[in-house]
Amino acid sequence: MKKAILTLAVSIFLTLFRHPSFAQQMNLLQCMEYALAHSLSIQQSETALSNAELEHKAAVAAFFPTLSASTSASLSFGRAIDPADNSYTTLTTFSNGYSASAHLPIFSARRLINSLKVAKLSRSTSQSNLEATKENVTREVMSCYFDVVYYIGMVDIAKRRLEANQRSLELVEIQFELGQRSRADVQEVEATVASGEYTLLSQQNSLRMAYISLRSAMNYNEEQELEINPEVGVENIVVGASLDATLDYALANHRNVLNADRSVRMSEINLSNAKWQMAPSLSSGISFSYNTNYYTRMGALATPTPDWLSQIKGNRGTGLSLGSISFPIFSGFSRRHAKLRAKNNLRNAEINAENVRRSLTTEVTRAYQQMQGYGAQYIVNRKRVDTARLAYEGMEQKFERGMVTPLDLQTSSTALLQAEADMLHTRLSYILQCRIVDFYNGVSFIESAAIKK
């Protein structure tokens, strides 16, 4: 049992206190850049954008002429038609044919034009989705990074509180030996030290969990341990834009709004295509075809046939087509149903665009108000920490003189610990919300990290 406990203690010690030379320290900007270079979701978005670009090229290529050619060969046995005079023959006949055709589209009832418009919108949407994926990745990395910074601060606070409690324990033990304190006082301080040790272990475990989340967000797969630079100041972090200006810019430029508008435009094009299906279909274009063939009889009794070149010239034929028109009469109401579905899809796209704008308005307003709230709370918590520290230092001096009980000292220490934790939380939350509001004003998260690192 003692060996198992010793093994567990050594394992925890090695896990918590790795030598810093084996760790790679990175700041927020470096973490974001690493995530952008290794994110699997970004790679998927890049593949989707590549497919959209190929679809756009295909839509453009549909306007160009097409050219095709073919050849065929056949061998006839037994009773068959003689290609020379269309009479029946029992000889073996070898036939060879050649054909070529070309087509130039001129008018197709806006089908090609609408396909090109849809391809352009799809390409723009895929590009916007790629940028949105990058923003989501950097935002997640930033959030996880600030969680790590927070728990690094909490571990430091817990260590300082534990060290103070241990000094108090040493003092009260000396006072107990001198007869100035009772055994109950010693035990009460020992309980306080044990509570501090538990708090420190809890914060260290939360720090390890935060690092795991950060590595996952970054897709960090290096052999070196990840270590971040926890220095994040609030200096020069000021959002100058008002709430109204932030809302106006976000509603005009946010990718979700632009994608919703593109969806509405695509639905309008699909409705236009459905309406054209109700009208007579006119396909206009120039199609030219050329074909010829060659044959020969095989066998000892076969009669001679003209040479290959003579047959190629003599059997050639050409064709020219300028277009076609068709009138829809009845198709089981499929065209009418397609038009109604296209109308419904357009209505849904318009409703979704309106819902996106409302959700974005709420999101921006909430972020702006949280930024202001955390800023005000941070200022108050700074004063609160100063007064709590002064109160604790005064209580500690009284405790050293035996004027207060260990419970009074613990209460003062807990108040200081809570004030420092609240100040750390509001400081980091204020910085995070400032960068989110900056994002709604057109500053990307990685640009914000580069400016305010």
Secondary structure, 3 states (H helix, E strand, C coil): CHHHHHHHHHHHHHHHCCCHHHEEEECHHHHHHHHHHHCHHHHHHHHHHHHHHHHHHHHHHCCCCEEEEEEEEEEECCCEECCCCCCEECCEEEEEEEEEEEEEEEECCCHHHHHHHHHHHHHHHHHHHHHHHHHHHHHHHHHHHHHHHHHHHHHHHHHHHHHHHHHHHHHHHHHHHCCCCCHHHHHHHHHHHHHHHHHHHHHHHHHHHHHHHHHHHHCCCCCCEEEECCCCCCCCCCCCCCHHHHHHHHHHHCHHHHHHHHHHHHHHHHHHHHHHCCCCEEEEEEEEEEEEEEEEEECCCCCCCCCHHHHHHHCCEEEEEEEEEECCCCCCCHHHHHHHHHHHHHHHHHHHHHHHHHHHHHHHHHHHHHHHHHHHHHHHHHHHHHHHHHHHHHHHHHHHCCCCCHHHHHHHHHHHHHHHHHHHHHHHHHHHHHHHHHHHCCCCHHHHHHHCC
